[in-house]
Amino acid sequence: MRIMDKEKIIKLLFVLMLIVVPTNIIVSKFIFELLLSEIFIGIFILSIFVFYYKDTYTILKKYKYFLILSSLFVFSLFLSSVLSIVPRFSIIKWFEFYFTGLLFAVSFLLLLENGFTKEYFLKTIIRVGLFYAVMGIIEAIFHNKILRFLEAVRIPSSINDYPKIAGIFEWHTVFGSVMAFNMIISFILYFRKRISKIEFVISEILFLIGVILSTSRNALFTIFVGFILIILFYKKSIFKMNRRRLLLYVLIFMILIYFLYQLYPPATQSVNRFLGLFSGNKDIAERLDGVGSGRITIIKIALNTFSKFPIFGVGIRVFPYYSKIFLHTHNIFLQFLTEGGVIGLILFLILLYYIFKKAIKYKLKFEIVLLFIFVFNQSFGYFVGHIYYFTLYMWFIFALNSYGE
């Protein structure tokens, strides 16, 4: 098989995987619990190893420190799952999200070493992201008709949480965070002259609408943090721009945000809820708990659970057995502390430090921004280990930051 054929197959599988992983949630509700996500992820990874297996030893040798640290982290979570009160369930979830995630990272390193560019994958992510954004907008426009149809065929759906738009994702906060990430990626690709001005403008507008429709405060803060980092890392490129044009862009952007929030009351309510943190008669802890959707309560439950299982934690996806209410801790560090114990969290922090240090060594500005906003976002809304898209996204970012230019 020629190299061109290999490239076409991998690119096609990558696009299909990006579409299937989120939509599997919807398809499963229509038919039965399908394993489309697992199947497509498995086919994608297996295809890469089949096509480029000869370079596997080179990858293992060149990225040995990243792979050793990643393997130790993943193995520690395996031990946590084995020791949990529901080992079979926990081990299955560990295999689905962490073992598979590690293979996913290795497969991407294989692709990068064989001529695939980072820009290709990032451009594909934002272009498929436009499909996600359009689906979210369609849900907002035709919500009542979609809801009536789902009720008629007796299919449970998160669309009942309207007006919190989830698009093709399970939760509105996931949809908002995906939109925010894509918005930052699009912005940097434009600065690096990897996408046209038309594609940039269309992407930014649709992704911004998606963020606002999601009513996710975490997504909105992710955008602002991302823009601050862009200004810090790309200030030379920004200052070279025509200042009048730059000021016009910023003005249009702010006006668009204002009018979108005014036209969409649920988004305004979400912002007002956050502003409630600075007013009211309740003490600061109660106000924080209200603004953060019970996050103070979650932290207390998580720390109490951790105190009972401090070494290896309770096991992957076992936290709900102890919380009785919450699916996760809404914080990536607290989640690994609770489910992986002290050992799991320490190994994760060491892995993060190594990746960040290597990215600085190679001056990977773009990749550092992606890593930072990912960690920031997951510090307020944990989806790794629960949502395939975010789990794969984490390992994808780890691979990008480990790969030197």
C-alpha positions in Angstrom: 0.0 0.0 0.0 1.4 3.4 -0.9 2.1 6.1 1.7 -0.6 8.3 0.2 -3.2 5.6 0.7 -2.1 5.3 4.3 -2.5 9.0 4.8 -5.9 9.1 3.3 -7.2 6.3 5.4 -5.8 7.8 8.7 -7.2 11.2 7.9 -10.6 9.7 7.1 -10.6 7.7 10.3 -9.6 10.7 12.3 -12.6 12.7 11.0 -15.0 9.9 11.5 -13.8 9.4 15.0 -14.3 13.1 15.8 -17.9 12.8 14.6 -18.8 9.4 16.0 -17.4 9.8 19.6 -19.9 12.6 20.6 -22.8 11.4 18.4 -22.6 7.9 19.9 -24.4 9.3 22.9 -27.4 10.3 20.8 -27.4 7.1 18.6 -27.4 4.9 21.8 -30.5 6.6 23.0 -32.3 5.9 19.7 -31.3 2.3 19.4 -29.4 0.6 22.2 -26.1 1.0 24.0 -23.8 0.8 21.1 -20.0 0.7 21.4 -19.4 3.0 18.4 -17.0 5.2 20.2 -14.9 2.3 21.4 -15.0 0.7 18.0 -13.9 3.8 16.0 -11.2 4.7 18.5 -9.9 1.1 18.4 -9.9 1.1 14.6 -8.1 4.4 14.5 -5.4 3.3 16.9 -5.0 -0.2 15.4 -4.7 1.3 11.9 -1.8 3.5 12.9 0.1 0.7 14.6 -0.5 -1.6 11.5 0.7 1.1 9.1 3.6 2.4 11.1 4.5 -0.5 13.4 8.2 -0.4 12.1 8.6 2.9 13.9 7.2 1.8 17.2 10.7 1.0 18.7 11.9 4.5 17.6 8.9 6.1 19.4 9.5 4.0 22.6 13.2 5.0 22.6 12.8 8.7 21.6 9.9 9.4 24.0 10.9 7.0 26.8 10.6 9.4 29.7 7.1 10.6 28.6 6.0 7.0 28.1 7.5 5.8 31.4 5.8 8.6 33.4 2.5 8.1 31.5 2.7 4.3 32.1 3.4 4.7 35.8 0.4 7.1 36.1 -1.9 4.8 34.2 -0.7 1.7 36.1 -1.3 3.4 39.4 -4.9 4.0 38.3 -5.2 0.4 37.4 -4.2 -0.6 40.9 -6.7 1.8 42.3 -9.4 0.1 40.2 -8.3 -3.4 41.3 -8.6 -2.4 44.9 -12.0 -0.7 44.5 -15.3 -2.0 45.9 -16.4 -2.7 42.3 -13.2 -3.8 40.6 -14.8 -5.2 37.5 -16.6 -2.0 36.6 -13.7 0.2 37.6 -11.2 -1.8 35.6 -13.4 -1.6 32.5 -13.6 2.2 32.8 -9.8 2.3 33.4 -9.3 0.4 30.2 -11.7 2.5 28.2 -10.4 5.9 29.2 -6.8 5.6 30.5 -5.2 2.6 28.9 -6.8 3.5 25.6 -5.8 7.1 26.1 -2.1 6.2 26.5 -2.3 4.1 23.3 -3.9 7.1 21.6 -1.0 9.4 22.6 1.6 6.8 21.3 -0.3 6.5 18.0 -0.2 10.3 17.6 3.5 10.4 18.2 3.8 7.7 15.5 1.9 9.9 13.1 3.9 13.1 13.9 7.1 11.2 13.3 5.8 10.0 9.9 5.1 13.4 8.4 1.7 14.3 9.7 1.6 17.9 10.9 0.2 19.3 14.1 -1.6 21.9 12.1 -3.5 19.3 10.1 -5.0 17.7 13.2 -5.8 21.1 14.8 -7.5 22.4 11.6 -9.5 19.2 11.3 -10.6 19.6 15.0 -11.9 23.1 14.5 -13.6 22.2 11.2 -15.4 19.3 12.8 -16.0 21.7 15.7 -18.0 23.9 13.3 -20.3 20.9 12.8 -20.7 20.7 16.6 -21.5 24.4 16.8 -24.1 24.2 14.0 -25.8 21.2 15.8 -26.0 23.3 19.0 -27.5 26.2 17.2 -30.1 23.9 15.5 -31.0 22.5 19.0 -31.6 26.1 20.2 -33.7 27.1 17.2 -35.8 23.9 17.0 -35.7 22.9 20.6 -39.4 22.5 21.1 -39.9 20.3 18.0 -36.9 18.1 18.9 -38.2 17.7 22.5 -41.7 16.8 21.3 -40.2 14.1 19.0 -38.0 12.7 21.8 -40.9 12.5 24.1 -43.1 10.9 21.4 -40.6 8.1 21.0 -39.9 8.0 24.7 -36.2 8.7 24.5 -34.6 10.4 27.6 -32.4 13.3 26.7 -30.3 16.1 28.3 -32.2 18.4 26.0 -34.8 18.5 28.8 -32.4 20.8 30.6 -33.2 23.5 28.1 -32.2 26.3 27.8 -28.8 24.8 28.5 -27.7 23.7 25.0 -25.7 20.5 24.8 -25.6 20.1 21.0 -24.5 16.5 20.2 -22.8 16.2 23.6 -24.3 14.8 26.8 -23.8 17.9 29.0 -24.1 21.6 28.2 -20.8 22.4 30.0 -19.0 19.9 27.7 -20.4 21.5 24.6 -19.4 25.0 25.9 -15.8 23.8 26.8 -15.4 22.2 23.3 -16.5 25.5 21.7 -14.1 27.5 23.9 -11.1 25.2 23.0 -11.9 25.4 19.3 -12.2 29.2 19.5 -8.7 29.5 21.0 -7.3 27.0 18.4 -8.8 28.9 15.6 -7.4 32.2 16.9 -3.8 30.9 17.1 -4.0 29.1 13.7 -5.0 32.5 12.2 -2.1 34.2 13.9 0.2 31.6 12.5 -1.4 32.0 9.0 -2.6 28.4 8.9 -6.2 29.3 8.1 -7.8 32.1 6.0 -9.4 35.2 7.4 -12.9 34.1 6.2 -12.5 30.7 8.0 -11.2 32.5 11.1 -14.2 35.0 11.3 -16.8 32.3 10.6 -15.2 30.0 13.2 -14.9 32.6 15.9 -18.5 33.8 15.5 -20.0 30.2 15.5 -17.9 29.1 18.4 -18.7 32.2 20.4 -22.4 31.6 19.8 -21.9 28.0 21.0 -20.3 29.1 24.2 -23.1 31.5 25.0 -25.8 29.0 24.1 -24.2 26.5 26.5 -24.5 29.1 29.4 -21.2 27.6 30.7 -19.3 30.1 32.9 -16.3 27.8 32.8 -16.2 27.9 29.0 -16.4 31.7 29.0 -13.6 32.0 31.6 -11.6 29.6 29.5 -11.9 31.9 26.5 -10.7 34.9 28.5 -7.7 33.0 30.0 -6.9 31.7 26.5 -6.9 35.3 25.1 -4.7 36.5 27.9 -2.2 33.8 27.2 -2.3 34.5 23.5 -1.5 38.2 24.2 1.4 37.1 26.4 2.9 34.6 23.9 2.1 36.4 20.7 2.4 40.0 21.6 5.0 40.7 18.9 2.5 39.4 16.2 -0.3 41.4 17.8 1.7 44.6 17.9 2.6 44.2 14.3 -1.1 44.3 13.3 -2.8 47.5 12.2 -3.9 49.0 15.5 -7.1 50.5 14.2 -8.0 47.1 12.7 -7.1 45.4 15.9 -9.2 47.9 17.9 -12.1 47.3 15.5 -11.9 43.5 16.0 -11.9 43.9 19.8 -14.8 46.3 19.6 -16.9 44.1 17.3 -16.1 41.1 19.5 -17.3 42.9 22.7 -20.4 44.2 21.0 -21.2 40.7 19.7 -20.9 39.2 23.2 -23.1 41.9 24.7 -25.9 41.5 22.2 -25.8 37.7 22.3 -26.1 37.8 26.0 -29.0 40.3 25.8 -30.8 38.2 23.2 -30.3 35.0 25.1 -31.7 35.4 28.7 -30.4 32.1 30.1 -26.9 33.3 29.4 -27.6 36.6 31.2 -29.0 34.6 34.1 -25.8 32.5 34.2 -23.7 35.7 34.4 -26.0 37.2 37.1 -25.7 34.0 39.1 -21.9 34.5 39.1 -22.2 38.1 40.1 -24.3 37.0 43.0 -21.0 35.9 44.5 -20.2 39.5 45.3 -23.6 40.4 46.8 -26.2 39.0 49.2 -26.6 38.3 52.9 -25.2 34.8 52.9 -21.6 34.1 54.0 -18.9 33.6 51.4 -18.9 29.8 51.6 -22.7 29.6 50.9 -22.4 32.0 48.0 -19.5 30.1 46.5 -21.5 26.9 46.8 -24.4 28.5 45.0 -22.4 30.0 42.2 -20.4 26.9 41.7 -23.4 24.5 41.5 -22.6 22.9 44.8 -18.8 22.6 44.3 -18.0 23.4 47.9 -20.2 20.5 49.0 -18.5 18.3 46.4 -15.1 19.3 47.7 -16.1 18.3 51.2 -17.5 15.0 50.1 -14.4 14.3 47.9 -11.9 15.1 50.7 -13.9 13.0 53.2 -13.8 10.1 50.7 -10.1 10.6 50.1 -9.5 10.5 53.9 -10.8 6.9 53.9 -8.7 5.7 50.9 -5.6 8.0 50.9 -3.1 5.8 49.2 -4.8 4.4 46.0 -8.1 6.2 46.2 -11.5 4.6 45.5 -10.9 3.5 41.9 -11.8 4.9 38.5 -15.4 6.1 38.2 -16.2 4.8 41.7 -16.6 8.3 43.3 -20.4 8.3 42.7 -20.7 5.2 45.0 -19.6 7.3 47.9 -21.0 10.8 47.0 -24.5 9.3 46.2 -25.3 12.5 44.3 -22.4 13.7 42.2 -20.8 11.9 39.3 -17.4 13.6 39.7 -15.6 16.3 41.7 -15.6 19.0 39.0 -11.8 19.3 39.4 -9.2 17.2 37.7 -6.7 17.2 40.6 -9.3 16.5 43.2 -10.7 13.7 41.0 -7.3 12.0 40.7 -6.7 12.5 44.4 -10.1 10.9 45.2 -10.1 8.1 42.6 -6.3 7.5 42.4 -5.2 8.5 45.9 -2.0 10.4 46.7 0.1 8.1 44.4 -2.2 8.8 41.4 -2.2 12.6 41.9 1.6 12.8 42.5 2.3 10.8 39.3 -0.1 13.0 37.4 1.6 16.2 38.6 5.0 14.8 37.8 3.7 13.9 34.2 2.3 17.4 33.8 5.6 19.0 35.0 7.6 16.9 32.6 5.4 17.8 29.6 5.3 21.5 30.5 9.1 21.5 31.0 9.7 19.9 27.6 7.3 22.2 25.8 9.2 25.2 27.3 12.5 23.7 26.2 11.3 23.5 22.6 9.5 26.9 22.9 6.1 25.4 21.9 4.0 28.5 22.5 0.9 27.2 20.8 1.0 23.8 22.6 1.7 25.5 26.0 -1.4 27.6 25.6 -3.5 24.5 24.8 -2.1 22.7 27.8 -2.7 25.6 30.2 -6.3 26.3 29.1 -7.0 22.6 29.2 -5.8 22.3 32.8 -7.6 25.5 33.7 -10.9 24.3 32.2 -10.6 20.9 33.9 -10.0 22.6 37.3 -13.6 23.8 37.3 -15.3 21.1 35.2 -13.8 17.6 35.2 -14.7 15.6 32.1 -11.6 13.4 31.7 -12.5 9.8 32.5 -16.2 10.5 31.9 -16.3 12.0 28.4 -14.4 10.2 25.6 -13.8 13.5 23.7 -12.0 15.1 26.6 -10.1 12.1 27.6 -8.7 11.7 24.1 -8.2 15.5 24.0 -6.0 15.3 27.1 -3.7 12.6 25.7 -3.7 14.5 22.3 -2.4 17.6 24.0 0.1 15.6 26.0 1.5 14.1 22.7 1.6 17.5 21.1 3.6 19.0 24.0 6.0 16.0 24.1 6.8 16.2 20.4 9.7 18.6 19.7 9.8 20.6 16.6 
